[in-house]
């Protein structure tokens, strides 16, 4: 069964949409202060997740609240590791999903991936959420870290050199804005075969993400709950 994960706590404590989403999802990726969130929101959503039997991951990012963690920023290795340590100490869950620009860089940048895997091992992280066929997924698996391969329900995909890639935000097709289109993509993710420009792309998905700040997030989660 394809588990639904959702980025939670990015709009502070007790956000009405996040609160309702928690009853509809399987995994909550709780923002740990890098791009959003603070101790108050973390504690609140950890408690709410536990009351709803929802799994928790630590949602870590570049330390860049100004740009919501969606821009790649230049940091030394030591500065990045220091920031990850600070964020993870707020919620040492044993499971990690990176956010935004760090999600993409940590998945595919051959200079960054070994540093990230070393950090995961040093912090005894047992599970990560990462794109299928990504360099991070491959190297983490070799090191014995469990990888939950992730697809996105309300984000558009494209093919780059034969590999799946998200259409960058701001470009046409980057976000699916209708419930029917997003539900259709969820069904494709569930079968492990996405249609990109009518071309089937087969890969493994263990979990599918809804962004809590998507305009259709709550209605989409409610629609998927009826199907699962």
C-alpha positions as CSV (number, residue, x, y, z in Angstrom):
1,X,0.0,0.0,0.0
2,X,1.3,3.4,-1.0
3,X,1.7,5.5,2.2
4,X,0.8,9.2,2.0
5,X,3.2,11.6,3.5
6,X,2.8,15.3,4.1
7,X,5.0,18.3,5.1
8,X,3.6,19.6,8.3
9,X,4.2,22.5,10.6
10,X,5.5,24.9,8.0
11,X,2.9,27.5,9.0
12,X,3.4,27.4,12.7
13,X,1.5,25.7,15.6
14,X,-2.1,24.6,15.2
15,X,-2.6,25.6,11.6
16,X,-6.2,24.6,10.8
17,X,-5.3,22.8,7.5
18,X,-2.3,21.0,9.0
19,X,-4.5,19.9,11.9
20,X,-7.1,18.4,9.6
21,X,-4.5,16.8,7.3
22,X,-3.0,14.9,10.3
23,X,-6.1,12.7,10.4
24,X,-5.8,11.8,6.7
25,X,-2.1,10.9,6.2
26,X,0.3,8.1,7.1
27,X,3.5,10.1,7.6
28,X,4.1,13.6,8.9
29,X,7.3,15.4,7.9
30,X,7.6,17.9,10.6
31,X,9.5,21.1,9.9
32,X,12.5,21.5,12.2
33,X,13.3,25.2,12.0
34,X,15.6,25.3,8.9
35,X,12.9,26.6,6.5
36,X,10.0,26.8,8.9
37,X,8.8,25.6,12.3
38,X,10.1,26.0,15.9
39,X,10.1,24.1,19.2
40,X,6.4,25.0,19.8
41,X,5.1,23.8,16.4
42,X,7.3,20.6,16.6
43,X,6.0,19.6,20.0
44,X,2.4,20.3,19.0
45,X,2.6,18.3,15.8
46,X,4.5,15.4,17.4
47,X,1.7,15.1,19.9
48,X,-1.0,15.3,17.2
49,X,0.8,12.7,15.1
50,X,1.0,10.3,18.0
51,X,-2.7,10.8,18.8
52,X,-3.5,9.9,15.1
53,X,-1.1,7.0,14.8
54,X,0.9,8.9,12.2
55,X,4.6,8.1,11.6
56,X,7.0,11.1,12.0
57,X,10.0,12.1,10.1
58,X,12.3,15.1,10.7
59,X,12.0,17.6,7.9
60,X,15.3,19.2,7.4
61,X,16.5,21.9,5.0
62,X,19.0,24.6,4.2
63,X,18.9,27.2,7.0
64,X,17.0,29.7,4.8
65,X,13.7,30.8,6.2
66,X,13.6,33.8,4.0
67,X,13.3,31.7,0.9
68,X,11.4,28.8,2.5
69,X,14.4,26.5,1.9
70,X,13.6,26.5,-1.8
71,X,16.8,28.1,-3.0
72,X,20.2,26.4,-3.1
73,X,22.6,28.4,-0.9
74,X,26.3,28.3,-0.6
75,X,27.5,26.7,2.7
76,X,30.7,25.1,3.7
77,X,30.4,21.4,4.6
78,X,30.9,22.2,8.3
79,X,28.2,24.9,8.2
80,X,25.7,22.6,6.6
81,X,26.5,19.8,9.0
82,X,26.2,22.2,12.0
83,X,22.8,23.4,10.7
84,X,21.5,19.8,10.2
85,X,22.7,18.9,13.7
86,X,20.8,21.8,15.2
87,X,17.6,21.0,13.3
88,X,17.8,17.3,14.0
89,X,18.4,17.8,17.7
90,X,14.9,19.4,17.9
91,X,13.3,16.1,16.6
92,X,15.7,13.1,16.5
93,X,13.1,10.8,15.1
94,X,15.4,8.3,13.4
95,X,13.7,9.1,10.1
96,X,14.5,12.0,7.8
97,X,13.1,13.8,4.7
98,X,15.0,16.7,3.3
99,X,13.1,19.8,2.0
100,X,13.2,21.9,-1.1
101,X,16.6,22.7,-2.5
102,X,18.4,20.5,-0.1
103,X,16.1,17.6,-1.1
104,X,17.1,18.0,-4.7
105,X,20.8,18.6,-4.0
106,X,21.2,15.8,-1.5
107,X,19.6,13.4,-3.9
108,X,21.7,14.1,-7.0
109,X,24.8,16.2,-6.2
110,X,27.8,13.7,-6.3
111,X,29.8,16.0,-4.1
112,X,27.1,16.4,-1.5
113,X,25.6,12.9,-1.3
114,X,28.6,11.3,0.5
115,X,28.6,14.0,3.1
116,X,24.8,13.6,3.6
117,X,25.1,9.8,3.9
118,X,28.0,10.2,6.4
119,X,25.8,12.6,8.5
120,X,22.9,10.2,8.4
121,X,25.0,7.3,9.6
122,X,26.6,9.5,12.3
123,X,23.2,10.3,13.6
124,X,21.9,6.8,13.4
125,X,19.1,7.7,11.0
126,X,17.4,4.4,10.0
127,X,15.0,5.6,7.3
128,X,15.1,8.4,4.7
129,X,12.5,9.5,2.2
130,X,14.2,10.1,-1.2
131,X,13.5,10.1,-4.9
132,X,13.6,6.7,-6.6
133,X,16.8,5.9,-8.6
134,X,18.5,8.9,-7.0
135,X,22.1,8.9,-6.0
136,X,21.2,9.3,-2.4
137,X,18.8,6.4,-2.5
138,X,21.5,4.2,-4.0
139,X,24.3,5.2,-1.6
140,X,22.0,5.1,1.5
141,X,20.9,1.6,0.6
142,X,24.5,0.4,0.3
143,X,25.1,1.7,3.8
144,X,22.1,-0.1,5.2
145,X,19.8,2.8,5.5
146,X,16.2,2.0,4.6
147,X,14.9,4.2,1.7
148,X,11.2,5.0,1.2
149,X,11.1,6.0,-2.5
150,X,8.9,9.0,-2.9
151,X,6.6,10.4,-5.6
152,X,4.7,13.7,-5.6
153,X,0.9,13.7,-6.0
154,X,0.3,17.4,-6.9
155,X,3.6,18.2,-8.7
156,X,4.3,17.9,-12.4
157,X,7.0,15.6,-13.7
158,X,9.3,15.7,-16.8
159,X,12.0,13.5,-18.2
160,X,15.6,14.6,-18.1
161,X,18.0,12.3,-19.9
162,X,15.5,9.5,-19.4
163,X,15.1,10.1,-15.6
164,X,12.1,11.5,-13.7
165,X,12.5,15.1,-12.6
166,X,10.1,17.5,-11.0
167,X,9.1,20.5,-13.2
168,X,10.7,23.5,-11.4
169,X,8.2,25.7,-9.5
170,X,7.2,28.7,-11.6
171,X,7.2,26.8,-14.8
172,X,4.1,25.6,-16.7
173,X,2.9,22.3,-15.3
174,X,4.9,22.4,-12.1
175,X,1.8,22.2,-9.9
176,X,-1.4,20.1,-10.4
177,X,-4.3,22.3,-9.4
178,X,-7.2,20.1,-10.0
179,X,-8.3,17.2,-7.7
180,X,-9.0,14.9,-10.7
181,X,-5.5,15.4,-12.2
182,X,-3.8,14.8,-8.8
183,X,-5.9,11.7,-8.0
184,X,-5.0,10.4,-11.5
185,X,-1.3,10.9,-10.7
186,X,-1.7,9.2,-7.4
187,X,-3.1,6.2,-9.1
188,X,-0.1,6.1,-11.5
189,X,2.2,6.4,-8.5
190,X,0.4,3.5,-6.9
191,X,0.9,1.3,-9.9
192,X,4.6,2.4,-10.2
193,X,4.1,3.6,-13.8
194,X,3.9,7.4,-14.5
195,X,2.8,8.7,-17.9
196,X,5.1,11.6,-18.9
197,X,4.0,13.1,-22.3
198,X,2.2,9.8,-22.9
199,X,5.5,7.9,-22.3
200,X,5.3,5.3,-19.5
201,X,8.0,5.5,-16.9
202,X,8.2,2.5,-14.5
203,X,9.8,2.9,-11.1
204,X,9.2,2.0,-7.5
205,X,7.2,4.2,-5.1
206,X,6.8,3.5,-1.4
207,X,5.2,6.8,-0.4
208,X,3.5,9.8,-2.1
209,X,3.7,13.4,-0.9
210,X,1.0,16.0,-0.5
211,X,2.4,19.5,0.2
212,X,0.4,21.0,3.0
213,X,0.6,24.5,1.5
214,X,-0.9,23.3,-1.8
215,X,-4.2,25.0,-2.5
216,X,-5.8,21.6,-3.0
217,X,-4.0,19.8,-0.1
218,X,-7.0,19.2,2.2
219,X,-9.5,18.3,-0.5
220,X,-7.0,16.1,-2.2
221,X,-6.2,14.2,1.1
222,X,-9.9,13.8,1.8
223,X,-10.4,12.3,-1.7
224,X,-7.5,9.9,-1.4
225,X,-8.6,8.8,2.1
226,X,-11.8,7.4,0.5
227,X,-9.7,5.4,-2.0
228,X,-7.2,3.9,0.4
